[in-house]
């Protein structure tokens, strides 16, 4: 079973109410079993909402509101789904504070990126699940 960021499948759960539908992801998943997940909405955040970024291990909205608890709850829910369905792989949205697995935004809300993993991506890696971003499909490498 493969976990997939719901926004990559075209679900409008992104912070701005849109999605990140990705044709490469859809092609990769053809004839495979997968489950769509959105840690942020599963953690209780609405869509649309203000953008969020990681700063010093915490997650903040652009207005300064600490929303770390929502991201942690979403990560825990995704990890429970992974365990329930014996997921061995995840394809997650790069740069997201939940799902990024090469880079996340740097917490300044200026578009700067830093190496690192989002909250959910790191928890899945810690559980031994192969985590990739939509950008990694051609490389077929494990990240984080």
Buried (B, 14 or more C-beta within 10 A) or exposed (E): BBBBBBBBBBBEBBBEEBBBEBEBBEEBBEEEEBBBBBBBBBBEBEBEBBBBBBBEEBBBBEEEEEBBEBBBBBBBBBBEBBEEBEBEBBBBBBBBBBBBBBBBBBBEBEEEEEEBBBBBBBBBBEEEBBBBBBBBBEEEEEBB
